[in-house]
Amino acid sequence: MTHFAQSLCVVAIRKARTLSFLRRALLQTDFPPASNVGKMAKSKFEYVRLFEADDKCLPNCWIVVRIDGKAFHKFSDVHGFEKPNDKRALDLMTRCAERVMEEYSEICVSYGQSDEYSFVFRKNAELYNRRASKIMTNVCSLFTSSYLFYWPQFFTCPVQYPPSFDGRVVLYPSDANLRDYLSWRQADCHINNLYNTAFWALVQQGGLTTKQAEERLRGTVSSDKNEILFQEFQTNYNNLPALYRKGTVVIREPINDKSSGDGSKVSKNRKHAKAFRITALNVDIIQKDFWSKYPHLLAE
């Protein structure tokens, strides 16, 4: 039996024992009548903790927290985001991601595009005893509060209403699984951006309505959209900023001293007392070149 399979068995046994204990406790517990609540010691009420679900993440797995903007189509319209891409909004998202990585040293890499960001915690991360709900809610709340905190640095208009982000936790047992996940998100960035670039070119430069632009692009493939951009609007998609085409990967690089002369963020790993440079890149993370250049990202 592999180490990973053994870990699964251990977790399954632990959960089974917890459920068995909960059943016995509920059957044996004499719940206090309402009239006696004020007279009883506080410890008598601690049985309610038995109802808490055990959501500890499996060991030896990459923990990925993905946050995603809620109803950001409306939010972007209300705040006048530029179409198809607003550099201010994308830079704000990356600043928030950097803030999250400054706070949580066990995040080794993050990737973002549009209104989403994925944060990768190391396989051996111990944050909040690996409780999924604690990790997700803390990352999501810090990202959201950072979005409002840093907003004035990127936009001159005030926020019209509070933005919100949802979050989820997904576990990936192997390095290959993790790389495939990040590749999926970057491929999604390319597909969506190519469509949006062609769509808004048809509307803003071609004079079509949004409905007409949708009809024009229905059933087209990537080569068709590239042809529309090049032939009708003299736009070579490959020459557009990599920020829009590839999204942003934020990495943590170890450095010898705490100073950084290139403007990148520097944080300290609290556990190992090392200084790190947090750097945002707009590069291809699907090919092997990126991972060969930064092998420490997947190192134990």
C-alpha positions as CSV (number, residue, x, y, z in Angstrom):
1,M,0.0,0.0,0.0
2,T,1.4,3.4,-1.0
3,H,2.0,6.2,1.6
4,F,-0.9,8.2,0.1
5,A,-3.3,5.3,0.3
6,Q,-2.2,4.7,3.9
7,S,-2.9,8.3,4.7
8,L,-6.4,8.0,3.2
9,C,-7.1,4.9,5.4
10,V,-5.9,6.8,8.5
11,V,-8.2,9.7,7.8
12,A,-11.2,7.4,7.1
13,I,-10.6,5.5,10.3
14,R,-10.3,8.8,12.3
15,K,-13.6,10.1,10.8
16,A,-15.4,6.8,11.5
17,R,-14.3,6.9,15.1
18,T,-15.4,10.5,15.5
19,L,-18.9,9.7,14.1
20,S,-19.1,6.7,16.4
21,F,-18.1,8.8,19.4
22,L,-20.7,11.4,18.4
23,R,-23.5,8.9,18.3
24,R,-22.6,7.5,21.7
25,A,-22.3,11.0,23.2
26,L,-25.7,12.1,21.8
27,L,-27.4,9.0,23.2
28,Q,-25.8,9.4,26.6
29,T,-26.0,13.2,27.0
30,D,-28.7,14.6,29.2
31,F,-29.5,17.9,27.6
32,P,-30.1,20.6,30.3
33,P,-33.6,22.0,30.6
34,A,-33.9,25.7,29.7
35,S,-34.9,26.6,33.3
36,N,-31.5,25.4,34.6
37,V,-29.3,26.9,32.0
38,G,-28.2,29.9,34.1
39,K,-27.4,27.7,37.1
40,M,-25.1,25.3,35.3
41,A,-21.4,25.5,34.8
42,K,-20.2,26.7,31.4
43,S,-18.3,23.4,30.8
44,K,-21.7,21.5,30.7
45,F,-22.4,23.1,27.4
46,E,-19.1,22.1,25.7
47,Y,-20.8,19.0,24.2
48,V,-22.0,21.3,21.4
49,R,-18.5,21.1,20.0
50,L,-19.3,17.5,19.0
51,F,-21.4,18.9,16.2
52,E,-18.4,20.6,14.5
53,A,-17.4,18.8,11.3
54,D,-13.8,17.5,10.9
55,D,-12.6,19.3,7.8
56,K,-8.8,18.7,8.2
57,C,-7.1,18.5,4.8
58,L,-5.5,15.2,3.9
59,P,-1.7,15.1,4.6
60,N,0.9,15.2,1.8
61,C,-1.4,17.1,-0.6
62,W,-1.0,20.6,-2.1
63,I,-3.7,22.8,-0.7
64,V,-5.2,25.2,-3.3
65,V,-7.5,28.0,-2.2
66,R,-9.2,29.7,-5.2
67,I,-11.1,32.9,-4.6
68,D,-13.5,34.3,-7.3
69,G,-15.3,37.6,-7.5
70,K,-19.1,37.4,-6.9
71,A,-21.1,39.1,-9.7
72,F,-18.1,41.0,-10.9
73,H,-19.7,41.7,-14.3
74,K,-22.0,44.1,-12.5
75,F,-19.3,45.4,-10.2
76,S,-17.0,46.2,-13.3
77,D,-19.9,47.9,-15.1
78,V,-20.8,50.1,-12.0
79,H,-17.2,51.1,-11.5
80,G,-16.5,51.8,-15.2
81,F,-13.8,49.1,-15.8
82,E,-12.2,49.4,-19.2
83,K,-13.1,46.7,-21.8
84,P,-11.9,44.1,-22.5
85,N,-9.2,44.5,-19.8
86,D,-8.6,47.1,-17.1
87,K,-5.0,47.2,-16.1
88,R,-5.9,49.0,-12.9
89,A,-8.3,46.2,-11.8
90,L,-5.8,43.5,-12.6
91,D,-3.0,45.2,-10.8
92,L,-5.2,45.7,-7.8
93,M,-6.0,42.0,-7.7
94,T,-2.3,41.2,-7.8
95,R,-1.5,43.6,-5.0
96,C,-4.1,41.8,-2.9
97,A,-2.5,38.5,-3.8
98,E,0.8,39.8,-2.7
99,R,-0.7,40.9,0.6
100,V,-2.0,37.4,1.2
101,M,1.4,35.9,0.4
102,E,3.0,38.4,2.8
103,E,0.7,37.2,5.6
104,Y,0.9,33.4,4.9
105,S,4.4,32.2,4.4
106,E,3.4,28.7,3.5
107,I,1.9,29.9,0.2
108,C,4.6,29.1,-2.4
109,V,2.9,30.4,-5.5
110,S,-0.3,32.0,-6.6
111,Y,-1.9,32.6,-10.0
112,G,-4.6,35.1,-11.0
113,Q,-6.5,36.2,-14.0
114,S,-9.7,38.3,-14.4
115,D,-11.5,38.3,-11.0
116,E,-9.9,35.2,-9.6
117,Y,-6.8,34.1,-7.8
118,S,-5.5,30.7,-6.7
119,F,-3.2,30.3,-3.8
120,V,-1.0,27.2,-3.4
121,F,0.0,26.0,0.1
122,R,2.9,23.6,0.4
123,K,2.2,19.9,0.9
124,N,3.5,20.1,4.5
125,A,1.7,23.3,5.4
126,E,0.5,23.4,9.0
127,L,-1.6,26.6,9.0
128,Y,-4.7,26.3,11.2
129,N,-3.9,22.6,11.7
130,R,-4.8,22.2,7.9
131,R,-8.5,22.9,8.6
132,A,-10.0,23.7,5.2
133,S,-12.7,26.1,6.5
134,K,-10.2,28.1,8.5
135,I,-7.7,28.4,5.7
136,M,-10.3,29.3,3.1
137,T,-12.1,31.9,5.1
138,N,-9.0,33.6,6.3
139,V,-7.5,33.8,2.8
140,C,-10.8,35.0,1.4
141,S,-11.5,37.6,4.0
142,L,-7.9,39.0,3.9
143,F,-8.1,39.2,0.1
144,T,-11.5,41.0,0.2
145,S,-10.4,43.5,2.9
146,S,-7.2,44.2,0.9
147,Y,-9.2,44.9,-2.2
148,L,-11.0,47.7,-0.4
149,F,-7.8,48.9,1.4
150,Y,-5.7,49.2,-1.8
151,W,-8.6,50.4,-4.0
152,P,-7.6,54.1,-3.7
153,Q,-4.1,53.3,-5.0
154,F,-5.5,52.2,-8.3
155,F,-8.8,54.0,-8.8
156,T,-9.8,57.6,-8.3
157,C,-13.5,56.9,-8.0
158,P,-14.9,55.7,-4.7
159,V,-16.2,52.2,-4.2
160,Q,-20.0,52.3,-4.8
161,Y,-20.8,49.1,-2.9
162,P,-18.8,46.3,-1.1
163,P,-17.3,43.7,-3.4
164,S,-17.3,40.1,-2.3
165,F,-15.4,36.9,-3.2
166,D,-16.3,33.3,-2.8
167,G,-13.7,30.7,-2.0
168,R,-13.1,26.9,-2.2
169,V,-10.4,24.5,-1.2
170,V,-9.1,21.7,-3.5
171,L,-6.4,19.2,-2.7
172,Y,-3.9,17.9,-5.3
173,P,-1.8,14.8,-4.3
174,S,1.0,15.1,-6.9
175,D,3.1,17.8,-8.5
176,A,1.7,16.8,-11.9
177,N,-1.9,17.3,-10.6
178,L,-1.0,20.8,-9.3
179,R,0.8,21.8,-12.5
180,D,-2.2,20.6,-14.5
181,Y,-4.5,22.7,-12.3
182,L,-2.5,25.8,-12.9
183,S,-2.2,25.1,-16.6
184,W,-6.0,24.8,-16.7
185,R,-6.4,28.2,-15.2
186,Q,-3.9,29.8,-17.6
187,A,-5.6,28.1,-20.6
188,D,-8.9,29.5,-19.3
189,C,-7.3,33.0,-19.2
190,H,-6.2,32.7,-22.9
191,I,-9.6,31.4,-24.1
192,N,-11.6,34.0,-22.3
193,N,-9.2,36.9,-23.2
194,L,-9.2,36.0,-26.9
195,Y,-13.0,35.9,-27.0
196,N,-13.3,39.2,-25.0
197,T,-10.7,40.9,-27.2
198,A,-12.5,40.0,-30.4
199,F,-15.9,40.7,-28.9
200,W,-15.0,44.3,-27.7
201,A,-13.2,45.0,-31.0
202,L,-16.4,44.2,-32.9
203,V,-18.4,46.5,-30.5
204,Q,-16.0,49.4,-29.9
205,Q,-14.3,49.5,-33.3
206,G,-16.7,47.6,-35.6
207,G,-19.9,49.3,-34.5
208,L,-21.8,46.2,-33.7
209,T,-24.2,45.8,-30.8
210,T,-23.3,43.4,-28.1
211,K,-25.9,41.0,-29.4
212,Q,-24.6,41.2,-32.9
213,A,-21.1,40.6,-31.7
214,E,-22.2,37.5,-29.8
215,E,-23.9,36.2,-33.0
216,R,-20.7,37.0,-35.1
217,L,-18.5,35.0,-32.7
218,R,-20.9,32.1,-32.1
219,G,-19.3,28.8,-33.3
220,T,-15.9,30.3,-34.0
221,V,-12.6,28.7,-32.9
222,S,-9.4,30.4,-31.9
223,S,-8.1,30.8,-35.4
224,D,-11.3,32.5,-36.5
225,K,-11.0,35.1,-33.7
226,N,-7.4,35.7,-34.5
227,E,-8.3,36.2,-38.2
228,I,-11.1,38.7,-37.3
229,L,-8.7,40.7,-35.1
230,F,-5.9,40.7,-37.7
231,Q,-7.9,41.2,-40.9
232,E,-10.5,43.7,-39.6
233,F,-8.7,45.5,-36.8
234,Q,-5.0,45.1,-37.7
235,T,-4.4,43.5,-34.3
236,N,-2.0,40.7,-33.8
237,Y,-3.2,39.0,-30.7
238,N,0.2,37.7,-29.8
239,N,1.5,41.3,-29.5
240,L,-1.0,42.2,-26.8
241,P,0.4,42.6,-23.3
242,A,1.2,39.2,-21.6
243,L,-0.7,40.4,-18.5
244,Y,-3.9,40.0,-20.5
245,R,-3.0,36.8,-22.4
246,K,-1.3,34.8,-19.7
247,G,-2.5,36.2,-16.4
248,T,-0.2,36.8,-13.4
249,V,1.8,34.3,-11.4
250,V,3.2,35.5,-8.1
251,I,6.2,33.6,-6.7
252,R,8.2,33.6,-3.6
253,E,12.0,33.7,-4.1
254,P,14.5,33.3,-1.3
255,I,17.1,36.2,-1.0
256,N,20.1,36.8,1.1
257,D,19.2,40.1,2.6
258,K,15.9,42.0,3.3
259,S,16.4,44.8,0.9
260,S,15.1,44.7,-2.6
261,G,16.2,47.1,-5.3
262,D,13.7,46.1,-8.0
263,G,10.5,47.3,-6.3
264,S,9.2,43.7,-5.5
265,K,7.7,42.9,-2.1
266,V,9.9,41.4,0.6
267,S,8.5,39.3,3.4
268,K,9.9,37.1,6.1
269,N,9.1,33.5,6.5
270,R,8.1,33.3,10.1
271,K,8.9,29.6,10.5
272,H,12.3,29.6,9.0
273,A,13.3,33.2,9.5
274,K,14.3,33.7,5.9
275,A,13.7,36.7,3.7
276,F,11.8,36.3,0.5
277,R,11.2,38.4,-2.5
278,I,7.6,38.3,-3.7
279,T,7.6,38.8,-7.5
280,A,4.7,39.0,-10.0
281,L,5.4,37.6,-13.5
282,N,3.4,37.4,-16.7
283,V,4.8,34.3,-18.2
284,D,3.9,30.9,-19.6
285,I,3.4,28.4,-16.7
286,I,2.1,25.6,-18.9
287,Q,5.5,24.7,-20.4
288,K,8.3,23.1,-18.5
289,D,10.6,26.2,-18.8
290,F,9.0,28.1,-15.9
291,W,9.2,25.1,-13.5
292,S,12.8,24.4,-14.5
293,K,13.7,28.0,-13.8
294,Y,12.0,28.0,-10.4
295,P,12.4,24.5,-9.1
296,H,12.2,25.6,-5.5
297,L,8.4,26.3,-5.9
298,L,7.6,22.6,-5.9
299,A,10.4,21.5,-3.5
300,E,9.5,20.0,-0.2
